[in-house]
Amino acid sequence: MRARALPLALLLLAGCVSSPAGPSATVSPAGVQVVTDRPDATYGAVATGPAAAPDLDATTAQPPRLVPGEWWRIRFTSSFFDGPAELVRVVAAVEPEGYLVGMPHEGWSKEAIAYHAPAFGDVGFDLSYALHNVRFEPLRFPLVTGATWTTTFGTSEFVATVESADAHTATVRFDPPASDPSPTAALFAAVSPIPTDAGMRLVYDARQHEVVRFESVIGVWEVVEHGYGFEGWVTVPRGLHTVFDHGQLGPVTPGQPLPSRSATVEGGYNRLTLMHGIFALGPGVYRIRDVGPDGTEYVTESKGERAFTVGFHEARDPDGEWTLEDLAAGPGGTYTMGMAYHQYDVRLPDGARRSDHSHPVVR
């Protein structure tokens, strides 16, 4: 049967849901295994420019003004990494509709695209951005203690509450709204080692113009440096669009064909990030196999030795027909998320642009 609760559960693994426990709490799921086909999590020396002094003009009363070349060094602490992992996030351009945010060309990470936070690609002037093709509002200015709003993160709705705020900092908690869980959701919650009803918490610092801490049931990311004057090529994922978002829960009935679906990707995209998630409640044969328009196969497999196996893949020129297969021959399930985008480089400080892999620059 299809698992309606499965996307949220795997988004938990991707760092999309946070525990409402105390600010320093970090909960690591037991038995997590990450497929080893990943880039090196350390990116070496990146010319990030001088450290920035606090911008005393920015407050929690209104959104900050970002400038091209502004950067943040972000550290992830999670059981998904062997020790802390870092990446640099850079404002590549300011455009009429908002900011364009990317990573240094030599520090590109496809995993960061799948995590959904912090934001990459198109970011609004209010620091909102699209997740699973729906706008997520991590902040709503002015930030005043007790203020609330509703927003959607990934595929789930949350109620945001400003727990505390002063002139420069604010803590915002996100809780799922009260509801009667579906039978499938209740079943999954009963067997999942990761809370499926967790909230999120973040800390915003107006002096650094960004969310500086984001807590998750699998760990924490936080800003460890902030500055201006980045120079060099910045790779951006423009127009992020979720094109795959499905799961398979439970074993296939004997004699039935392997669950397979076809999907068409269109929009002139030149890159796609895939996240595969397999959760196994016991031994079995689990496999996710996606076949791109050019025949390239993207496969993640597990025999159930670990509770979770997560695989990240990157595809070029994803437009066209895809075949997506899920096998769960055992007590468990699979989840696939695919995010397509227009990837190109922006050079700072002059703003020159170049296409990636000989593709024309789109948007």
C-alpha positions as a printed Julia matrix, in Angstrom:
363×3 Matrix{Float64}:
  0.0     0.0     0.0
  1.1     3.59   -0.52
  2.36    5.35    2.58
  0.85    8.79    3.11
  2.98    9.24    6.22
  6.15    8.15    4.47
  7.19   11.47    2.87
  7.12   13.24    6.23
  9.05   10.42    7.87
 11.81   10.59    5.28
 11.83   14.37    5.42
 12.62   13.86    9.08
 15.72   12.04    7.93
 16.55   14.89    5.58
 16.68   17.32    8.47
 13.27   18.88    7.83
 11.66   18.34   11.21
 12.93   19.43   14.58
 12.31   18.37   18.13
 10.64   20.91   20.4
 13.0    19.9    23.19
 15.5    22.34   24.73
 17.76   24.34   22.43
 20.82   22.16   23.01
 19.09   18.82   22.51
 20.36   16.61   19.69
 18.69   13.28   19.05
 20.38   10.8    16.73
 18.36    7.94   15.23
 19.76    4.51   15.92
 21.2     2.45   13.11
 21.38    5.12   10.41
 23.49    4.24    7.38
 24.29    6.67    4.59
 25.33    5.38    1.19
 29.01    6.12    0.68
 28.63    7.61   -2.82
 28.87   11.16   -1.5
 31.2    14.1    -2.04
 33.77   14.91    0.6
 31.98   16.85    3.31
 35.01   19.11    3.82
 35.55   21.69    1.13
 38.94   23.02    2.06
 39.89   26.66    2.09
 37.28   28.94    0.56
 38.08   32.61   -0.04
 35.18   34.07    1.92
 36.48   37.58    2.48
 36.87   39.42    5.77
 34.73   38.69    8.8
 31.71   40.97    9.15
 30.95   43.3    11.99
 27.36   43.18   13.25
 24.92   45.27   11.22
 23.38   47.36   13.96
 20.73   48.74   11.62
 19.06   45.34   11.17
 16.47   44.4    13.79
 13.67   41.9    14.27
 11.17   44.59   13.24
 11.7    44.05    9.51
 13.5    41.76    7.07
 17.25   42.32    6.63
 18.81   43.66    3.45
 21.28   41.17    2.0
 23.99   42.11   -0.48
 25.82   40.11   -3.17
 28.88   38.45   -1.7
 27.39   38.13    1.79
 28.19   34.66    3.11
 27.61   32.3     6.02
 29.67   29.29    7.01
 27.28   26.64    8.3
 28.18   23.62   10.41
 26.02   20.5    10.52
 26.2    18.15   13.5
 24.35   14.92   12.83
 24.68   11.17   12.8
 24.55   11.47    9.01
 28.11   12.83    9.02
 31.39   11.53   10.38
 31.95   14.47   12.64
 30.77   18.02   11.93
 30.35   18.94    8.25
 30.52   22.46    6.9
 29.43   24.35    3.83
 29.49   27.98    2.76
 26.31   29.72    1.62
 26.62   32.86   -0.52
 24.27   35.53   -1.84
 25.03   35.46   -5.56
 22.65   38.2    -6.7
 19.83   40.5    -5.66
 17.02   40.47   -8.21
 13.64   42.22   -8.43
 11.81   39.28   -6.84
 14.34   38.39   -4.17
 17.76   36.9    -3.52
 19.67   34.24   -5.44
 21.65   32.05   -3.03
 24.19   29.36   -3.84
 27.44   27.69   -2.8
 31.04   28.21   -3.88
 31.61   26.34   -7.14
 34.22   24.07   -5.56
 31.98   23.47   -2.53
 28.81   22.29   -4.28
 26.8    19.73   -2.27
 23.8    17.94   -3.75
 22.82   16.79   -0.25
 22.27   20.38    0.86
 19.57   20.76   -1.8
 17.63   17.85   -0.34
 17.84   19.04    3.26
 15.51   22.0     2.53
 17.17   24.12    5.22
 19.06   26.37    4.94
 17.56   27.78    1.77
 19.29   27.72   -1.6
 18.16   29.05   -4.95
 15.39   31.62   -4.98
 14.83   33.26   -1.58
 12.29   36.01   -0.94
 13.1    39.39    0.55
 11.29   38.14    3.67
 13.6    35.05    3.69
 10.76   32.71    2.66
 11.32   30.07   -0.01
  9.55   27.21   -1.79
  9.62   23.65   -0.42
  7.87   20.9    -2.34
  6.47   23.71   -4.5
  4.77   25.43   -1.55
  6.06   28.59    0.15
  7.67   28.11    3.58
  7.76   31.12    5.93
 10.41   30.5     8.58
  9.92   34.08    9.78
  7.15   36.64    9.66
  8.19   40.2    10.42
  7.92   41.96   12.76
  9.02   39.21   15.11
  7.15   39.82   18.37
  6.89   37.44   21.32
  3.65   35.48   21.09
  3.05   36.11   17.38
  1.81   33.08   15.43
  1.24   32.06   11.82
  0.66   28.89    9.84
  3.06   27.66    7.2
  3.98   24.53    5.28
  7.34   22.81    5.52
  7.87   20.04    3.0
  4.5    18.36    2.82
  3.32   19.18    6.34
  1.53   22.1     7.93
  2.9    23.76   11.05
  1.85   26.46   13.48
  4.72   28.88   14.12
  5.0    30.66   17.46
  7.56   33.29   18.41
  8.69   32.04   21.81
 10.88   35.03   22.55
 12.12   38.12   20.75
 14.15   41.22   21.41
 15.61   43.87   19.13
 18.07   41.52   17.46
 17.18   37.88   18.13
 14.09   35.67   18.08
 13.33   32.02   18.76
 10.52   30.47   16.74
  8.91   27.11   17.45
  6.93   25.13   14.87
  4.32   22.6    16.01
  2.14   20.34   13.9
 -1.54   21.27   14.26
 -3.71   18.99   16.38
 -5.4    16.37   14.24
 -6.63   12.79   14.27
 -3.93   10.69   12.63
 -4.86    8.35    9.82
 -4.56    4.59   10.49
 -1.46    4.46    8.3
  0.16    7.38   10.11
 -0.61    5.86   13.5
  0.87    2.53   12.42
  4.04    4.12   11.15
  4.38    6.25   14.28
  4.15    3.11   16.4
  7.1     1.42   14.69
  9.26    4.41   13.7
 12.36    5.06   15.85
 12.09    8.73   14.86
  9.18   10.88   16.1
  6.71   11.51   13.28
  4.91   14.32   15.12
  7.95   16.44   16.02
  8.07   20.18   15.67
 10.86   22.53   14.63
 12.8    25.28   16.36
 15.04   27.99   14.97
 16.93   31.03   16.21
 17.12   34.18   14.09
 19.79   36.86   14.57
 19.14   40.13   12.75
 22.8    41.14   13.14
 23.74   38.17   10.95
 20.69   38.62    8.7
 19.71   34.96    8.94
 18.5    31.98   10.89
 21.64   31.08   12.84
 20.49   27.81   14.41
 18.08   25.13   13.25
 17.39   22.04   15.33
 16.32   18.66   14.03
 15.55   15.23   15.41
 18.72   14.09   13.64
 20.94   16.97   14.65
 21.61   20.7    14.42
 22.95   23.15   11.89
 24.24   26.54   12.92
 26.05   29.54   11.5
 29.65   29.65   12.72
 30.87   32.57   10.57
 29.23   35.44    8.72
 30.86   37.92    6.42
 30.91   39.96    3.24
 33.06   40.23    0.13
 33.03   36.68   -1.25
 34.96   36.55   -4.53
 34.79   33.8    -7.12
 32.23   31.59   -8.83
 29.02   30.74   -6.96
 26.92   27.8    -8.17
 23.17   28.39   -7.85
 20.15   26.06   -8.16
 17.54   28.31   -9.77
 13.83   27.55   -9.9
 13.89   24.52   -7.59
 10.89   22.31   -8.32
  9.96   19.0    -6.66
  9.19   16.56   -9.47
  9.24   13.22   -7.56
  7.68   12.73   -4.15
  6.39    9.24   -3.44
  6.84    6.18   -1.27
  6.01    2.49   -0.98
  5.12    0.92    2.35
  5.02   -2.82    2.94
  5.98   -5.82    0.83
  4.64   -6.51   -2.63
  1.91   -9.15   -2.76
  3.41  -12.39   -4.15
  2.79  -12.67   -7.85
  2.15   -8.96   -8.3
  4.42   -6.86  -10.56
  7.11   -4.69   -9.06
  5.66   -1.27   -8.15
  6.67    1.01  -11.0
  5.55    4.41  -12.18
  6.49    6.76  -14.96
  6.97   10.5   -14.61
  7.71   13.3   -17.03
 10.14   16.06  -16.09
  9.85   19.22  -18.15
 10.92   22.81  -17.72
 14.35   23.09  -19.34
 16.15   21.87  -16.22
 19.8    20.88  -16.44
 20.2    19.21  -13.04
 18.23   17.06  -10.62
 19.02   15.97   -7.07
 17.57   12.63   -5.96
 17.17   11.49   -2.38
 16.38    7.82   -1.77
 15.31    6.63    1.66
 14.84    3.03    2.77
 13.53    2.17    6.21
 13.66   -1.47    7.24
 11.94   -2.89   10.28
 13.58   -6.25    9.63
 15.61   -8.26    7.1
 14.46   -8.21    3.5
 15.32   -6.97    0.04
 14.76   -3.26   -0.5
 15.64   -1.35   -3.63
 14.9     1.98   -5.25
 15.74    2.15   -8.95
 15.14    5.27  -11.0
 15.96    5.32  -14.7
 16.52    8.69  -16.37
 15.64    9.69  -19.94
 19.18    8.79  -21.11
 19.0     5.32  -19.56
 21.2     6.1   -16.56
 20.15    4.15  -13.46
 20.17    5.59   -9.96
 19.95    2.79   -7.41
 19.88    2.55   -3.62
 19.66   -0.9    -1.98
 19.46   -2.46    1.45
 19.06   -5.93    2.95
 17.63   -4.51    6.13
 20.83   -4.6     8.17
 20.21   -1.02    9.22
 17.04    0.78   10.22
 17.63    3.49    7.59
 19.65    3.73    4.41
 19.8     7.06    2.61
 21.23    7.59   -0.87
 21.8    10.85   -2.74
 22.21   11.03   -6.51
 22.58   13.8    -9.05
 21.35   13.69  -12.65
 22.16   15.95  -15.56
 19.59   16.95  -18.2
 16.61   15.42  -16.36
 13.9    16.57  -18.77
 12.03   13.64  -20.3
 10.44   10.35  -19.27
 11.56    8.63  -16.07
 10.84    5.13  -14.82
 10.66    4.85  -11.03
 10.67    1.46   -9.29
 10.3     0.58   -5.6
 10.88   -2.85   -4.08
 10.1    -3.54   -0.43
 10.31   -7.32    0.0
 10.2    -7.17    3.76
  8.73   -5.18    6.65
  9.64   -1.67    5.63
  9.31    0.87    2.88
 10.94    3.28    0.47
 10.76    6.97   -0.33
 11.98    8.99   -3.32
 12.27   12.75   -3.64
 13.53   14.47   -6.78
 14.22   18.2    -7.08
 14.93   19.68  -10.51
 16.55   23.05  -11.09
 18.48   25.3   -13.46
 22.1    25.22  -12.33
 24.6    27.85  -13.37
 27.43   29.96  -11.96
 27.56   33.61  -10.96
 30.96   35.29  -10.59
 31.46   37.73   -7.77
 32.0    40.6    -7.48
 31.22   41.48  -11.12
 28.07   39.3   -11.48
 29.12   37.57  -14.7
 27.22   34.35  -15.43
 28.24   31.14  -17.13
 26.21   28.08  -18.0
 27.0    24.72  -16.42
 27.81   21.68  -18.58
 27.3    23.71  -21.78
 23.65   24.41  -20.95
 22.25   27.85  -21.7
 21.51   29.94  -18.67
 17.79   29.7   -17.91
 16.21   32.52  -15.89
